[in-house]
Amino acid sequence: MNLAELQKKLTAAARLQTPDDRVPYAFEKRIMALIAERAAVSGRILWARGFWRAAVSCLALALVCGAVSLFTPTTADNSNDLSQDFENTLLASADLPDNALTP
């Protein structure tokens, strides 16, 4: 929203109202300063805030994963070793003789 246009609309609406003694001193200046402050926020500031929030959440996730890996009991049985199964699956085609691949 255009800040100058908003200021004109607010000033026109305020002039239609009768003055009230309950309004604090320099209230309109504080409100206009808050509006100007919100309008001055740039896209870079919003991106920076988002990246810091993402960094904090990634750090928390890394700490949780690290704690789970440290406190999970290890077994001596390596029959369910996923890394060995994965390596055997990937290297299965390399272990075959060259003539086994052609029909």
Gaussian input, Z-matrix of N, CA and C with variables (Angstrom, degrees):
# hf/3-21g

backbone

0 1
 N
 C     1     B1
 C     2     B2     1     A1
 N     3     B3     2     A2     1     D1
 C     4     B4     3     A3     2     D2
 C     5     B5     4     A4     3     D3
 N     6     B6     5     A5     4     D4
 C     7     B7     6     A6     5     D5
 C     8     B8     7     A7     6     D6
 N     9     B9     8     A8     7     D7
 C    10    B10     9     A9     8     D8
 C    11    B11    10    A10     9     D9
 N    12    B12    11    A11    10    D10
 C    13    B13    12    A12    11    D11
 C    14    B14    13    A13    12    D12
 N    15    B15    14    A14    13    D13
 C    16    B16    15    A15    14    D14
 C    17    B17    16    A16    15    D15
 N    18    B18    17    A17    16    D16
 C    19    B19    18    A18    17    D17
 C    20    B20    19    A19    18    D18
 N    21    B21    20    A20    19    D19
 C    22    B22    21    A21    20    D20
 C    23    B23    22    A22    21    D21
 N    24    B24    23    A23    22    D22
 C    25    B25    24    A24    23    D23
 C    26    B26    25    A25    24    D24
 N    27    B27    26    A26    25    D25
 C    28    B28    27    A27    26    D26
 C    29    B29    28    A28    27    D27
 N    30    B30    29    A29    28    D28
 C    31    B31    30    A30    29    D29
 C    32    B32    31    A31    30    D30
 N    33    B33    32    A32    31    D31
 C    34    B34    33    A33    32    D32
 C    35    B35    34    A34    33    D33
 N    36    B36    35    A35    34    D34
 C    37    B37    36    A36    35    D35
 C    38    B38    37    A37    36    D36
 N    39    B39    38    A38    37    D37
 C    40    B40    39    A39    38    D38
 C    41    B41    40    A40    39    D39
 N    42    B42    41    A41    40    D40
 C    43    B43    42    A42    41    D41
 C    44    B44    43    A43    42    D42
 N    45    B45    44    A44    43    D43
 C    46    B46    45    A45    44    D44
 C    47    B47    46    A46    45    D45
 N    48    B48    47    A47    46    D46
 C    49    B49    48    A48    47    D47
 C    50    B50    49    A49    48    D48
 N    51    B51    50    A50    49    D49
 C    52    B52    51    A51    50    D50
 C    53    B53    52    A52    51    D51
 N    54    B54    53    A53    52    D52
 C    55    B55    54    A54    53    D53
 C    56    B56    55    A55    54    D54
 N    57    B57    56    A56    55    D55
 C    58    B58    57    A57    56    D56
 C    59    B59    58    A58    57    D57
 N    60    B60    59    A59    58    D58
 C    61    B61    60    A60    59    D59
 C    62    B62    61    A61    60    D60
 N    63    B63    62    A62    61    D61
 C    64    B64    63    A63    62    D62
 C    65    B65    64    A64    63    D63
 N    66    B66    65    A65    64    D64
 C    67    B67    66    A66    65    D65
 C    68    B68    67    A67    66    D66
 N    69    B69    68    A68    67    D67
 C    70    B70    69    A69    68    D68
 C    71    B71    70    A70    69    D69
 N    72    B72    71    A71    70    D70
 C    73    B73    72    A72    71    D71
 C    74    B74    73    A73    72    D72
 N    75    B75    74    A74    73    D73
 C    76    B76    75    A75    74    D74
 C    77    B77    76    A76    75    D75
 N    78    B78    77    A77    76    D76
 C    79    B79    78    A78    77    D77
 C    80    B80    79    A79    78    D78
 N    81    B81    80    A80    79    D79
 C    82    B82    81    A81    80    D80
 C    83    B83    82    A82    81    D81
 N    84    B84    83    A83    82    D82
 C    85    B85    84    A84    83    D83
 C    86    B86    85    A85    84    D84
 N    87    B87    86    A86    85    D85
 C    88    B88    87    A87    86    D86
 C    89    B89    88    A88    87    D87
 N    90    B90    89    A89    88    D88
 C    91    B91    90    A90    89    D89
 C    92    B92    91    A91    90    D90
 N    93    B93    92    A92    91    D91
 C    94    B94    93    A93    92    D92
 C    95    B95    94    A94    93    D93
 N    96    B96    95    A95    94    D94
 C    97    B97    96    A96    95    D95
 C    98    B98    97    A97    96    D96
 N    99    B99    98    A98    97    D97
 C   100   B100    99    A99    98    D98
 C   101   B101   100   A100    99    D99
 N   102   B102   101   A101   100   D100
 C   103   B103   102   A102   101   D101
 C   104   B104   103   A103   102   D102
 N   105   B105   104   A104   103   D103
 C   106   B106   105   A105   104   D104
 C   107   B107   106   A106   105   D105
 N   108   B108   107   A107   106   D106
 C   109   B109   108   A108   107   D107
 C   110   B110   109   A109   108   D108
 N   111   B111   110   A110   109   D109
 C   112   B112   111   A111   110   D110
 C   113   B113   112   A112   111   D111
 N   114   B114   113   A113   112   D112
 C   115   B115   114   A114   113   D113
 C   116   B116   115   A115   114   D114
 N   117   B117   116   A116   115   D115
 C   118   B118   117   A117   116   D116
 C   119   B119   118   A118   117   D117
 N   120   B120   119   A119   118   D118
 C   121   B121   120   A120   119   D119
 C   122   B122   121   A121   120   D120
 N   123   B123   122   A122   121   D121
 C   124   B124   123   A123   122   D122
 C   125   B125   124   A124   123   D123
 N   126   B126   125   A125   124   D124
 C   127   B127   126   A126   125   D125
 C   128   B128   127   A127   126   D126
 N   129   B129   128   A128   127   D127
 C   130   B130   129   A129   128   D128
 C   131   B131   130   A130   129   D129
 N   132   B132   131   A131   130   D130
 C   133   B133   132   A132   131   D131
 C   134   B134   133   A133   132   D132
 N   135   B135   134   A134   133   D133
 C   136   B136   135   A135   134   D134
 C   137   B137   136   A136   135   D135
 N   138   B138   137   A137   136   D136
 C   139   B139   138   A138   137   D137
 C   140   B140   139   A139   138   D138
 N   141   B141   140   A140   139   D139
 C   142   B142   141   A141   140   D140
 C   143   B143   142   A142   141   D141
 N   144   B144   143   A143   142   D142
 C   145   B145   144   A144   143   D143
 C   146   B146   145   A145   144   D144
 N   147   B147   146   A146   145   D145
 C   148   B148   147   A147   146   D146
 C   149   B149   148   A148   147   D147
 N   150   B150   149   A149   148   D148
 C   151   B151   150   A150   149   D149
 C   152   B152   151   A151   150   D150
 N   153   B153   152   A152   151   D151
 C   154   B154   153   A153   152   D152
 C   155   B155   154   A154   153   D153
 N   156   B156   155   A155   154   D154
 C   157   B157   156   A156   155   D155
 C   158   B158   157   A157   156   D156
 N   159   B159   158   A158   157   D157
 C   160   B160   159   A159   158   D158
 C   161   B161   160   A160   159   D159
 N   162   B162   161   A161   160   D160
 C   163   B163   162   A162   161   D161
 C   164   B164   163   A163   162   D162
 N   165   B165   164   A164   163   D163
 C   166   B166   165   A165   164   D164
 C   167   B167   166   A166   165   D165
 N   168   B168   167   A167   166   D166
 C   169   B169   168   A168   167   D167
 C   170   B170   169   A169   168   D168
 N   171   B171   170   A170   169   D169
 C   172   B172   171   A171   170   D170
 C   173   B173   172   A172   171   D171
 N   174   B174   173   A173   172   D172
 C   175   B175   174   A174   173   D173
 C   176   B176   175   A175   174   D174
 N   177   B177   176   A176   175   D175
 C   178   B178   177   A177   176   D176
 C   179   B179   178   A178   177   D177
 N   180   B180   179   A179   178   D178
 C   181   B181   180   A180   179   D179
 C   182   B182   181   A181   180   D180
 N   183   B183   182   A182   181   D181
 C   184   B184   183   A183   182   D182
 C   185   B185   184   A184   183   D183
 N   186   B186   185   A185   184   D184
 C   187   B187   186   A186   185   D185
 C   188   B188   187   A187   186   D186
 N   189   B189   188   A188   187   D187
 C   190   B190   189   A189   188   D188
 C   191   B191   190   A190   189   D189
 N   192   B192   191   A191   190   D190
 C   193   B193   192   A192   191   D191
 C   194   B194   193   A193   192   D192
 N   195   B195   194   A194   193   D193
 C   196   B196   195   A195   194   D194
 C   197   B197   196   A196   195   D195
 N   198   B198   197   A197   196   D196
 C   199   B199   198   A198   197   D197
 C   200   B200   199   A199   198   D198
 N   201   B201   200   A200   199   D199
 C   202   B202   201   A201   200   D200
 C   203   B203   202   A202   201   D201
 N   204   B204   203   A203   202   D202
 C   205   B205   204   A204   203   D203
 C   206   B206   205   A205   204   D204
 N   207   B207   206   A206   205   D205
 C   208   B208   207   A207   206   D206
 C   209   B209   208   A208   207   D207
 N   210   B210   209   A209   208   D208
 C   211   B211   210   A210   209   D209
 C   212   B212   211   A211   210   D210
 N   213   B213   212   A212   211   D211
 C   214   B214   213   A213   212   D212
 C   215   B215   214   A214   213   D213
 N   216   B216   215   A215   214   D214
 C   217   B217   216   A216   215   D215
 C   218   B218   217   A217   216   D216
 N   219   B219   218   A218   217   D217
 C   220   B220   219   A219   218   D218
 C   221   B221   220   A220   219   D219
 N   222   B222   221   A221   220   D220
 C   223   B223   222   A222   221   D221
 C   224   B224   223   A223   222   D222
 N   225   B225   224   A224   223   D223
 C   226   B226   225   A225   224   D224
 C   227   B227   226   A226   225   D225
 N   228   B228   227   A227   226   D226
 C   229   B229   228   A228   227   D227
 C   230   B230   229   A229   228   D228
 N   231   B231   230   A230   229   D229
 C   232   B232   231   A231   230   D230
 C   233   B233   232   A232   231   D231
 N   234   B234   233   A233   232   D232
 C   235   B235   234   A234   233   D233
 C   236   B236   235   A235   234   D234
 N   237   B237   236   A236   235   D235
 C   238   B238   237   A237   236   D236
 C   239   B239   238   A238   237   D237
 N   240   B240   239   A239   238   D238
 C   241   B241   240   A240   239   D239
 C   242   B242   241   A241   240   D240
 N   243   B243   242   A242   241   D241
 C   244   B244   243   A243   242   D242
 C   245   B245   244   A244   243   D243
 N   246   B246   245   A245   244   D244
 C   247   B247   246   A246   245   D245
 C   248   B248   247   A247   246   D246
 N   249   B249   248   A248   247   D247
 C   250   B250   249   A249   248   D248
 C   251   B251   250   A250   249   D249
 N   252   B252   251   A251   250   D250
 C   253   B253   252   A252   251   D251
 C   254   B254   253   A253   252   D252
 N   255   B255   254   A254   253   D253
 C   256   B256   255   A255   254   D254
 C   257   B257   256   A256   255   D255
 N   258   B258   257   A257   256   D256
 C   259   B259   258   A258   257   D257
 C   260   B260   259   A259   258   D258
 N   261   B261   260   A260   259   D259
 C   262   B262   261   A261   260   D260
 C   263   B263   262   A262   261   D261
 N   264   B264   263   A263   262   D262
 C   265   B265   264   A264   263   D263
 C   266   B266   265   A265   264   D264
 N   267   B267   266   A266   265   D265
 C   268   B268   267   A267   266   D266
 C   269   B269   268   A268   267   D267
 N   270   B270   269   A269   268   D268
 C   271   B271   270   A270   269   D269
 C   272   B272   271   A271   270   D270
 N   273   B273   272   A272   271   D271
 C   274   B274   273   A273   272   D272
 C   275   B275   274   A274   273   D273
 N   276   B276   275   A275   274   D274
 C   277   B277   276   A276   275   D275
 C   278   B278   277   A277   276   D276
 N   279   B279   278   A278   277   D277
 C   280   B280   279   A279   278   D278
 C   281   B281   280   A280   279   D279
 N   282   B282   281   A281   280   D280
 C   283   B283   282   A282   281   D281
 C   284   B284   283   A283   282   D282
 N   285   B285   284   A284   283   D283
 C   286   B286   285   A285   284   D284
 C   287   B287   286   A286   285   D285
 N   288   B288   287   A287   286   D286
 C   289   B289   288   A288   287   D287
 C   290   B290   289   A289   288   D288
 N   291   B291   290   A290   289   D289
 C   292   B292   291   A291   290   D290
 C   293   B293   292   A292   291   D291
 N   294   B294   293   A293   292   D292
 C   295   B295   294   A294   293   D293
 C   296   B296   295   A295   294   D294
 N   297   B297   296   A296   295   D295
 C   298   B298   297   A297   296   D296
 C   299   B299   298   A298   297   D297
 N   300   B300   299   A299   298   D298
 C   301   B301   300   A300   299   D299
 C   302   B302   301   A301   300   D300
 N   303   B303   302   A302   301   D301
 C   304   B304   303   A303   302   D302
 C   305   B305   304   A304   303   D303
 N   306   B306   305   A305   304   D304
 C   307   B307   306   A306   305   D305
 C   308   B308   307   A307   306   D306

   B1=1.4453
   B2=1.5192
   B3=1.3086
   B4=1.4549
   B5=1.5293
   B6=1.3197
   B7=1.4546
   B8=1.5234
   B9=1.3240
   B10=1.4682
   B11=1.5288
   B12=1.3154
   B13=1.4665
   B14=1.5277
   B15=1.3244
   B16=1.4589
   B17=1.5225
   B18=1.3196
   B19=1.4556
   B20=1.5371
   B21=1.3193
   B22=1.4684
   B23=1.5221
   B24=1.3338
   B25=1.4628
   B26=1.5267
   B27=1.3206
   B28=1.4579
   B29=1.5234
   B30=1.3184
   B31=1.4629
   B32=1.5206
   B33=1.3197
   B34=1.4682
   B35=1.5224
   B36=1.3362
   B37=1.4641
   B38=1.5206
   B39=1.3120
   B40=1.4608
   B41=1.5224
   B42=1.3220
   B43=1.4602
   B44=1.5241
   B45=1.3209
   B46=1.4587
   B47=1.5318
   B48=1.3114
   B49=1.4622
   B50=1.5268
   B51=1.3143
   B52=1.4687
   B53=1.5217
   B54=1.3225
   B55=1.4692
   B56=1.5302
   B57=1.2972
   B58=1.4658
   B59=1.5210
   B60=1.3233
   B61=1.4599
   B62=1.5232
   B63=1.3228
   B64=1.4634
   B65=1.5292
   B66=1.3067
   B67=1.4603
   B68=1.5209
   B69=1.3485
   B70=1.4670
   B71=1.5248
   B72=1.3208
   B73=1.4522
   B74=1.5281
   B75=1.3237
   B76=1.4734
   B77=1.5302
   B78=1.3035
   B79=1.4689
   B80=1.5253
   B81=1.3212
   B82=1.4670
   B83=1.5277
   B84=1.3242
   B85=1.4685
   B86=1.5276
   B87=1.3174
   B88=1.4661
   B89=1.5282
   B90=1.3269
   B91=1.4645
   B92=1.5225
   B93=1.3180
   B94=1.4677
   B95=1.5279
   B96=1.3200
   B97=1.4653
   B98=1.5269
   B99=1.3296
   B100=1.4643
   B101=1.5246
   B102=1.3176
   B103=1.4731
   B104=1.5224
   B105=1.3259
   B106=1.4698
   B107=1.5266
   B108=1.3161
   B109=1.4692
   B110=1.5281
   B111=1.3166
   B112=1.4700
   B113=1.5258
   B114=1.3079
   B115=1.4608
   B116=1.5222
   B117=1.3288
   B118=1.4568
   B119=1.5316
   B120=1.3194
   B121=1.4622
   B122=1.5272
   B123=1.3232
   B124=1.4579
   B125=1.5261
   B126=1.3132
   B127=1.4577
   B128=1.5132
   B129=1.3343
   B130=1.4697
   B131=1.5151
   B132=1.3110
   B133=1.4616
   B134=1.5236
   B135=1.3173
   B136=1.4578
   B137=1.5242
   B138=1.3301
   B139=1.4703
   B140=1.5278
   B141=1.3203
   B142=1.4660
   B143=1.5239
   B144=1.3267
   B145=1.4653
   B146=1.5210
   B147=1.3231
   B148=1.4586
   B149=1.5164
   B150=1.3381
   B151=1.4672
   B152=1.5240
   B153=1.3291
   B154=1.4631
   B155=1.5220
   B156=1.3150
   B157=1.4674
   B158=1.5210
   B159=1.3241
   B160=1.4668
   B161=1.5246
   B162=1.3313
   B163=1.4613
   B164=1.5273
   B165=1.3129
   B166=1.4656
   B167=1.5258
   B168=1.3170
   B169=1.4628
   B170=1.5294
   B171=1.3398
   B172=1.4721
   B173=1.5247
   B174=1.3120
   B175=1.4574
   B176=1.5274
   B177=1.3220
   B178=1.4625
   B179=1.5250
   B180=1.3228
   B181=1.4592
   B182=1.5223
   B183=1.3337
   B184=1.4665
   B185=1.5229
   B186=1.3231
   B187=1.4617
   B188=1.5208
   B189=1.3144
   B190=1.4694
   B191=1.5232
   B192=1.3256
   B193=1.4725
   B194=1.5259
   B195=1.3180
   B196=1.4609
   B197=1.5165
   B198=1.3160
   B199=1.4653
   B200=1.5238
   B201=1.3096
   B202=1.4651
   B203=1.5193
   B204=1.3205
   B205=1.4675
   B206=1.5258
   B207=1.3277
   B208=1.4609
   B209=1.5228
   B210=1.3114
   B211=1.4560
   B212=1.5170
   B213=1.3119
   B214=1.4529
   B215=1.5213
   B216=1.3347
   B217=1.4679
   B218=1.5228
   B219=1.3311
   B220=1.4621
   B221=1.5186
   B222=1.3097
   B223=1.4606
   B224=1.5188
   B225=1.3268
   B226=1.4639
   B227=1.5191
   B228=1.3205
   B229=1.4562
   B230=1.5289
   B231=1.3211
   B232=1.4634
   B233=1.5187
   B234=1.3235
   B235=1.4648
   B236=1.5286
   B237=1.2976
   B238=1.4642
   B239=1.5268
   B240=1.3174
   B241=1.4513
   B242=1.5306
   B243=1.3116
   B244=1.4583
   B245=1.5203
   B246=1.3302
   B247=1.4638
   B248=1.5267
   B249=1.3074
   B250=1.4626
   B251=1.5188
   B252=1.3192
   B253=1.4668
   B254=1.5213
   B255=1.3047
   B256=1.4604
   B257=1.5279
   B258=1.3340
   B259=1.4588
   B260=1.5209
   B261=1.3158
   B262=1.4620
   B263=1.5190
   B264=1.3110
   B265=1.4592
   B266=1.5290
   B267=1.3133
   B268=1.4588
   B269=1.5234
   B270=1.3031
   B271=1.4528
   B272=1.5241
   B273=1.3212
   B274=1.4592
   B275=1.5161
   B276=1.3144
   B277=1.4567
   B278=1.5184
   B279=1.3180
   B280=1.4509
   B281=1.5228
   B282=1.3236
   B283=1.4551
   B284=1.5359
   B285=1.3303
   B286=1.4584
   B287=1.5282
   B288=1.3329
   B289=1.4809
   B290=1.5282
   B291=1.3236
   B292=1.4618
   B293=1.5222
   B294=1.3135
   B295=1.4640
   B296=1.5263
   B297=1.3379
   B298=1.4642
   B299=1.5046
   B300=1.3230
   B301=1.4611
   B302=1.5159
   B303=1.3188
   B304=1.4588
   B305=1.5129
   B306=1.3481
   B307=1.4707
   B308=1.5003
   A1=108.41
   A2=115.46
   A3=121.54
   A4=109.10
   A5=116.37
   A6=121.50
   A7=111.91
   A8=117.67
   A9=120.57
   A10=110.52
   A11=116.46
   A12=120.32
   A13=110.76
   A14=116.45
   A15=120.73
   A16=110.84
   A17=115.96
   A18=119.70
   A19=110.75
   A20=117.87
   A21=121.10
   A22=111.15
   A23=116.79
   A24=120.33
   A25=111.23
   A26=116.58
   A27=119.51
   A28=111.96
   A29=116.54
   A30=120.04
   A31=110.85
   A32=117.27
   A33=120.41
   A34=111.07
   A35=117.65
   A36=120.55
   A37=110.55
   A38=118.51
   A39=121.87
   A40=111.64
   A41=116.95
   A42=119.74
   A43=112.15
   A44=117.32
   A45=120.35
   A46=112.04
   A47=116.50
   A48=121.21
   A49=110.57
   A50=115.80
   A51=119.44
   A52=108.79
   A53=117.59
   A54=120.43
   A55=111.02
   A56=114.47
   A57=120.80
   A58=108.26
   A59=116.71
   A60=120.99
   A61=112.53
   A62=118.36
   A63=121.06
   A64=112.80
   A65=118.82
   A66=122.23
   A67=108.85
   A68=118.54
   A69=120.27
   A70=112.04
   A71=114.72
   A72=121.74
   A73=110.19
   A74=117.42
   A75=125.85
   A76=112.35
   A77=116.33
   A78=120.76
   A79=111.19
   A80=116.38
   A81=119.77
   A82=111.23
   A83=116.57
   A84=119.24
   A85=111.08
   A86=116.60
   A87=119.72
   A88=111.21
   A89=116.56
   A90=120.21
   A91=110.32
   A92=117.01
   A93=119.71
   A94=111.33
   A95=117.78
   A96=120.42
   A97=110.68
   A98=117.47
   A99=120.43
   A100=111.60
   A101=116.86
   A102=120.18
   A103=110.20
   A104=116.80
   A105=120.39
   A106=111.12
   A107=116.90
   A108=120.57
   A109=111.14
   A110=116.76
   A111=119.81
   A112=111.45
   A113=117.04
   A114=120.22
   A115=111.20
   A116=117.98
   A117=121.52
   A118=113.35
   A119=118.42
   A120=120.94
   A121=108.68
   A122=115.87
   A123=120.02
   A124=110.49
   A125=114.56
   A126=120.26
   A127=112.69
   A128=116.19
   A129=119.42
   A130=111.22
   A131=117.24
   A132=120.08
   A133=109.77
   A134=117.05
   A135=119.99
   A136=111.47
   A137=116.94
   A138=120.26
   A139=110.48
   A140=117.08
   A141=120.26
   A142=110.63
   A143=116.96
   A144=119.74
   A145=111.03
   A146=116.19
   A147=119.73
   A148=112.78
   A149=116.55
   A150=119.65
   A151=111.74
   A152=117.78
   A153=118.97
   A154=110.72
   A155=117.71
   A156=119.78
   A157=110.60
   A158=116.98
   A159=120.35
   A160=110.64
   A161=117.40
   A162=120.02
   A163=111.05
   A164=116.20
   A165=119.64
   A166=110.39
   A167=117.27
   A168=119.30
   A169=111.31
   A170=118.03
   A171=120.68
   A172=110.96
   A173=117.13
   A174=120.81
   A175=110.69
   A176=116.78
   A177=120.45
   A178=110.69
   A179=117.39
   A180=121.09
   A181=111.11
   A182=117.88
   A183=121.11
   A184=111.40
   A185=117.10
   A186=120.34
   A187=111.93
   A188=117.04
   A189=120.68
   A190=110.47
   A191=117.21
   A192=120.43
   A193=110.89
   A194=117.15
   A195=120.46
   A196=112.22
   A197=116.43
   A198=119.88
   A199=110.97
   A200=117.08
   A201=120.30
   A202=110.29
   A203=117.79
   A204=119.92
   A205=111.76
   A206=118.18
   A207=120.28
   A208=112.65
   A209=116.67
   A210=119.83
   A211=114.19
   A212=118.16
   A213=120.96
   A214=108.33
   A215=117.33
   A216=118.50
   A217=111.20
   A218=115.86
   A219=121.03
   A220=109.30
   A221=115.68
   A222=120.44
   A223=108.89
   A224=116.19
   A225=121.31
   A226=111.18
   A227=117.44
   A228=122.09
   A229=108.89
   A230=117.56
   A231=121.87
   A232=112.24
   A233=117.75
   A234=119.36
   A235=111.52
   A236=118.38
   A237=121.86
   A238=110.61
   A239=116.36
   A240=120.72
   A241=109.28
   A242=116.56
   A243=121.65
   A244=111.62
   A245=117.33
   A246=118.47
   A247=111.33
   A248=117.04
   A249=119.60
   A250=111.29
   A251=116.81
   A252=119.72
   A253=111.04
   A254=116.84
   A255=121.62
   A256=110.79
   A257=116.60
   A258=120.31
   A259=111.31
   A260=117.83
   A261=120.83
   A262=111.48
   A263=117.01
   A264=120.60
   A265=110.67
   A266=116.91
   A267=120.19
   A268=112.34
   A269=117.10
   A270=120.67
   A271=112.67
   A272=118.19
   A273=120.66
   A274=110.96
   A275=118.03
   A276=119.94
   A277=111.32
   A278=119.74
   A279=121.92
   A280=111.49
   A281=117.07
   A282=120.79
   A283=112.85
   A284=117.07
   A285=120.71
   A286=110.17
   A287=116.71
   A288=118.31
   A289=110.09
   A290=115.89
   A291=121.23
   A292=112.62
   A293=118.23
   A294=119.83
   A295=112.12
   A296=119.38
   A297=121.35
   A298=111.45
   A299=118.90
   A300=121.30
   A301=112.47
   A302=118.58
   A303=121.03
   A304=109.77
   A305=118.62
   A306=120.11
   A307=113.08
   D1=143.74
   D2=179.78
   D3=-71.18
   D4=124.96
   D5=-176.05
   D6=-66.76
   D7=-39.83
   D8=-179.47
   D9=-66.34
   D10=-39.58
   D11=179.20
   D12=-66.35
   D13=-41.52
   D14=177.79
   D15=-62.70
   D16=-41.96
   D17=179.53
   D18=-63.11
   D19=-40.41
   D20=178.31
   D21=-64.03
   D22=-41.99
   D23=179.84
   D24=-65.35
   D25=-43.01
   D26=179.25
   D27=-66.64
   D28=-38.61
   D29=178.11
   D30=-65.68
   D31=-42.03
   D32=178.92
   D33=-65.27
   D34=-40.04
   D35=178.23
   D36=-67.55
   D37=-36.48
   D38=179.85
   D39=-69.49
   D40=-33.82
   D41=-179.72
   D42=-70.77
   D43=-23.53
   D44=178.36
   D45=-74.77
   D46=-22.20
   D47=-178.44
   D48=-86.89
   D49=149.18
   D50=175.80
   D51=-80.71
   D52=146.46
   D53=-179.96
   D54=-63.95
   D55=145.38
   D56=-179.07
   D57=-125.04
   D58=140.95
   D59=-178.73
   D60=-75.36
   D61=-14.11
   D62=-177.89
   D63=-81.37
   D64=-10.22
   D65=-179.52
   D66=-73.97
   D67=128.16
   D68=-178.92
   D69=-67.38
   D70=161.75
   D71=-178.86
   D72=-64.66
   D73=134.55
   D74=177.23
   D75=59.79
   D76=31.48
   D77=179.62
   D78=-63.00
   D79=-42.71
   D80=-177.21
   D81=-66.04
   D82=-33.42
   D83=178.36
   D84=-67.69
   D85=-38.46
   D86=178.42
   D87=-66.82
   D88=-40.08
   D89=179.60
   D90=-66.19
   D91=-44.12
   D92=179.54
   D93=-65.91
   D94=-33.99
   D95=176.82
   D96=-67.10
   D97=-38.76
   D98=177.14
   D99=-65.57
   D100=-39.25
   D101=178.72
   D102=-65.37
   D103=-43.11
   D104=179.19
   D105=-65.12
   D106=-36.59
   D107=179.56
   D108=-65.80
   D109=-41.49
   D110=179.51
   D111=-68.50
   D112=-33.71
   D113=-179.62
   D114=-73.55
   D115=-23.55
   D116=-175.63
   D117=-82.38
   D118=-6.69
   D119=-179.19
   D120=-68.33
   D121=124.42
   D122=-177.37
   D123=-95.20
   D124=170.67
   D125=179.39
   D126=-66.87
   D127=-32.37
   D128=179.75
   D129=-64.54
   D130=-36.66
   D131=179.50
   D132=-66.97
   D133=-40.88
   D134=178.68
   D135=-64.64
   D136=-40.99
   D137=177.34
   D138=-64.25
   D139=-41.76
   D140=-179.42
   D141=-62.77
   D142=-42.32
   D143=177.43
   D144=-61.76
   D145=-42.89
   D146=179.25
   D147=-63.56
   D148=-40.82
   D149=179.04
   D150=-67.10
   D151=-37.83
   D152=177.58
   D153=-66.36
   D154=-39.74
   D155=177.26
   D156=-64.61
   D157=-39.61
   D158=178.15
   D159=-66.37
   D160=-38.21
   D161=179.21
   D162=-64.86
   D163=-39.95
   D164=179.11
   D165=-65.67
   D166=-43.08
   D167=-179.68
   D168=-68.14
   D169=-36.11
   D170=176.85
   D171=-66.73
   D172=-38.78
   D173=177.28
   D174=-63.89
   D175=-42.60
   D176=178.06
   D177=-62.80
   D178=-42.72
   D179=178.37
   D180=-63.77
   D181=-40.72
   D182=177.93
   D183=-64.12
   D184=-39.45
   D185=177.84
   D186=-65.52
   D187=-40.67
   D188=178.23
   D189=-65.02
   D190=-44.53
   D191=179.03
   D192=-64.10
   D193=-39.74
   D194=177.37
   D195=-64.74
   D196=-41.68
   D197=178.65
   D198=-65.19
   D199=-40.28
   D200=179.00
   D201=-64.48
   D202=-41.91
   D203=-179.08
   D204=-69.92
   D205=-31.35
   D206=178.68
   D207=-75.26
   D208=-37.75
   D209=-173.64
   D210=-96.44
   D211=1.77
   D212=175.97
   D213=-81.61
   D214=127.04
   D215=-178.68
   D216=-67.66
   D217=142.03
   D218=178.81
   D219=-96.28
   D220=149.90
   D221=178.98
   D222=-112.04
   D223=152.97
   D224=178.44
   D225=-81.64
   D226=-14.23
   D227=-178.94
   D228=-80.21
   D229=115.50
   D230=-178.60
   D231=-98.65
   D232=14.45
   D233=-178.48
   D234=-70.03
   D235=-24.63
   D236=179.53
   D237=-106.12
   D238=35.30
   D239=-179.21
   D240=-79.56
   D241=110.09
   D242=-176.04
   D243=-65.57
   D244=-34.69
   D245=-178.55
   D246=-66.34
   D247=-37.37
   D248=177.94
   D249=-69.43
   D250=-41.15
   D251=177.26
   D252=-62.35
   D253=-41.72
   D254=179.68
   D255=-63.83
   D256=-44.96
   D257=179.83
   D258=-65.24
   D259=-40.85
   D260=178.46
   D261=-64.37
   D262=-36.90
   D263=179.37
   D264=-68.48
   D265=-43.32
   D266=-179.45
   D267=-67.70
   D268=-36.66
   D269=-176.23
   D270=-93.79
   D271=6.99
   D272=-178.58
   D273=-63.48
   D274=-39.47
   D275=-179.91
   D276=-72.71
   D277=-25.44
   D278=179.08
   D279=-76.47
   D280=-24.89
   D281=-179.71
   D282=-80.10
   D283=-17.28
   D284=-178.96
   D285=-75.12
   D286=146.47
   D287=174.21
   D288=-68.49
   D289=157.98
   D290=-176.39
   D291=-62.55
   D292=-34.00
   D293=-177.67
   D294=-78.38
   D295=-11.78
   D296=178.99
   D297=-76.77
   D298=-20.06
   D299=-178.61
   D300=-81.23
   D301=-26.50
   D302=-179.61
   D303=-96.01
   D304=136.61
   D305=-178.18
   D306=-77.73

